[in-house]
């Protein structure tokens, strides 16, 4: 039993999990959850953007970024901390699902429980991503409401994680796949 003995759906799930993890990682790490362009007094465009870990400003040819610090216990920080934590949790669940499916494919392909566990972990990762972007969308206001690429990547990781878990369930039930 090994890689060649696993179903085509399982191999597709592996590829999708790698893609999902990379997309979730980029979505969490990059400073593009929100984006705003503003004209200043002298007619230059100032660009403001930020993510979960830093915020940036571009004025003309200069760009500066600053880490978002934890300044105390405000209502803003509470929901923002929750988004950060859920984003990290989704990454960890997608990584665990990836490890589980690799273990299943290369070492334990006779153990369907490992395969089912990978599908379950993918679902939990997708659920964490869903809650992260839902909390952000619910509580963001003003400039933070101008959603950007990293926010969209988190939504895409949710959709991919959900698709992976559904594929795993359907393959386990024998509805799709084969071999």
Secondary structure, DSSP 8 states (H G I E B T S, - for coil): --GGGS-HHHHHHHHHHHHHHHHHHHHHHSS-SEEEEEE-TTS-EEEEEE-SSEEEEEETTEEEEEE----S--HHHHHHHHHHHHHHHHHHHHHHHHHHHHHHHHT-TT-HHHHHHHHHHHHHHHHHHHHHHHHHHHH--GGGGSB-HHHHHHHHHHHHHHHHHHHHHHHHHTSS---
